[in-house]
Amino acid sequence: MRFISLGHATGVVEVAGTRVLVDPWLTRRLDRMWERSPAIQDSLWDVIEQGIDAIVLTHHHCDHLHYPTLRLLRSRLGEEWAKRVPVYYPAPASSRFTGSGMGHLPIPLTLRLCGYAGWQPVQVGTTVEFPDLTVRTFPSRVSFPEMSLCFQSSDGVIMWCADAMLHPATWEQVTSSSAPPVGLALVPAHSYTPGNILTERKLIVSYEAARRRSETYFDRYASTMDAELLIPFACGWWVNT
């Protein structure tokens, strides 16, 4: 099993020739914001163009369901690839409406508009099977469809927590005496920005309160995961070569 980070919450898991891309965001632009980071390098696109057998979207927010990247992937890998590649996402297919621009459109509609046809809604708590690889899904403690992932093969286990808030079902899995040891845990390091500050332009809680909340969420994961390697993830950084 091999994990290839492509920055922020994006990466590829590869097992015995099967390659799964998770939460692709591969441009400098996100929604209405421009990143101050370097451009995506061709060497990172080389990873993608070796082939992608499936895409997994953990939830609908625009840094995980990124419309320009979906279109760019279709352009670089081909329209026929986009029509046949399975795209897994948490059911139900739509999230609560929000005026924030954070992916309030139903996911299948988004995929169709971006040229994809292989929609695969997943009942969170079930598994997705690939050759030599099982992906188990776990719920998040939020009010919209969101999931974290456990990639398991004969080579090891990767816990991919994405943005998910630690759920009792996840805690039970990773702390069970019968659970296989986790080799790599990708744990969300949530933003210190107070909620709604970028959308409604008002401060609901202080930056200090937001910082304490983010650190609490991270510490819960870090104290739960008995992994060989734990990496803060989904925190805005990019990979450069």
N, C-alpha and C positions, 0 to 999 in steps of 0.2 A: 504494500500500500504506500502510495506517495501523495503528499499534500503539496500543492504549489500555490503560494499566496500571490495574488495579483493586486493587493492593496485594499484598504478599507475592509469591507465585508465580503470581498470577492475572492474566489479561489477555485481550484480544480482538485478533485480527488481521483486518483488513477489506481486501478487494481486490475491486473491481468489483461490490460488492453482496453478496459472499460473506463471512460473518462466522463466525469460528472462535473458540470460547471454550476456553481452556486452564487446567486445574487449578483449577477454581472453589472458592474458600473465601470466603464472603461473609457470615459471621456473626461475632460477637465471641467466640463460644465455640469452642474446639478441643479435641476429646476430653474429658479431665477438667479442662482448664485454662481459665480465664477471662482474656481479654485486658484490659489496662488502657487500650486505645485507644478513641477515640470510636466511636459506633455508625456502621454503614454508612449513608451518606447517600442520600436518594432520588435525587439527581443521578447517582449511580453505578448505581442500578437502572435509571435511564432509559436508560443505555447498553445494558444487557442487554435491556430490553423493546423496543428497536428491532428485535430479532430475532437469533436464534442459529441458524446452519445446521448446526453440528457442534460436538461437544465432544471434546477430546483430553485424556486422562489420561496423564501421563508415567510414573507409577508408583503404587503402592498405599498410600503413607503418608498418614496422615489429614489432613495439611495440603495434599494434592494430590487425594486421593480423599475428599472431605469429605461424609459422609452427610447431615448437616442441610442443607447447601447444595444437594445434589441434590434433596432433598425440597422445599426452598424454591423452586428453579427450576421444578420441576413445578407448584407451586402458582401461581406468578406467570405462567408462560408457557402453562400448560394441560396437562391429562392427554394430550390427543391429540398435542401437540408432543412430550411426553416419550416417547410410544410410537414416534414416527417419527424423531426426531432421531438421527443416527448418533453413537455414542460409541466413539472409537478408543482403544485401550490396548495395551500391549506384551504379546504372547503369549510364553510360555504364560499361561493365564488366572489361575493361582493362584501365590501366593508361598510362601516357606517359612513354616511355622507359627511364630508367636511369641506369647508371652504378654503382649506389651507393649501390645496394643490398637491396633497400627499397621497395620490393614488386612489382617489375616491371612486374612479370608474371601476366597474366589475372587471376582474382580471381577464376572463375570456374575451371581453370586448377589446381590451387593451392589446392582447395577443393577436387577435384577428386584425386589428388596425395596423399592427406592426408586421403582418405577413406570416404569422404562425398558425398552425392548425392542430398540433398534437396536444391539446389541453388535457391534463390529467389531474383533476382535483383529488386531494388526499384527505381522507378522514383522519384528523390528527389523533395519534395514538396507535395507528396501524403501521405496517411496514411496506416498503417498496423493495422489490427484489430485482437485482441485476445479476449477470453471470459473475460468480465468485464474490459478490458484494450484497450485503443487506443494509438498507437504510431504515432505521426506526425513527419515527417522528414522535415528538413530545409537545404538549400544549404549553402556552405561555400564560402568565397571570395578567392578561390584559382583556379588554372588552371587544377586541376585533380578532379576526382569524390570523394566527401567527404560530409558527412552530420552530422548535429547535430540532437538531438532527444528531443521530448516532450512526456513524459509518462503521460497519463491522465486517471483517473478512478474516480468513485464516492467518493473515499477517498482523492483525492488530485492530485497535479501536480508536476512532477519532470522535470526540464530542464537539459538535459544531453548534454553538449556542446562539449564534446570530445576535439579534437584539432582544431575544426572549427574556422576560422576567422569570426567575427561577421558580418552577412549578413543583408541587409535591411529587408528581409522577416522575419528574426528572431526578429529584432528590432520592426517591426510593430506588431508582434504577442504579445510580452511581454509587450509592452507599450499601447496596445489597451485598451480602457475603458471597452470593452466587454470580454476581456480575463480573464479566471479564474485565481485566485491568485496562484502564484508559491510558493510551500512549500519549495522545495529544489532546488538550482541551483548548478550544478557542472561545474565550470568555468576553462578553461585551463590556467595553469601557465607555459607558454612556456619556454624552455631552454634558458639560456643566451649564449649558445655556438653559435658562428657565423656559418652561413650556409656553408656547404661543408668542414668544418675543419676536420671532421672525415673520409671523403671519398676522396676528392681530395688533402688533406694535404696542403691546402693553406688558408691563411686568407683573405677572401673577404672583410669583414668589421671588425672593431675593436670589442673587447669584450664590450667596453662601448656603442657602437652603438647598439650591439645586446641586451644589458641590457635595454636600452631605448626603443627599439622596443617591447621587451617582456612586459615591464611594461605598455606601451601604450595599447597593446592588452588587457591585463588584466583589466586595468582601464576602458576601453570602456565597457567591460562586466559588471564590478562591478557597474558602474554608470547607466547601463541600467536595470539590474535585480533587481526588487523590491521583493526579495524573503525573506521568513522567516529565511532561513539559506542558506548562500553561502559558498561553500567549494572550495578552490583551488584544481584543479584536473589535472590528466595527467602530473604529475610533478615528477615522479620517486620514490615516497615513497611507502613503503610496510606496510601492516597490520600485526601485530603480536598479539598473544593472550597469 
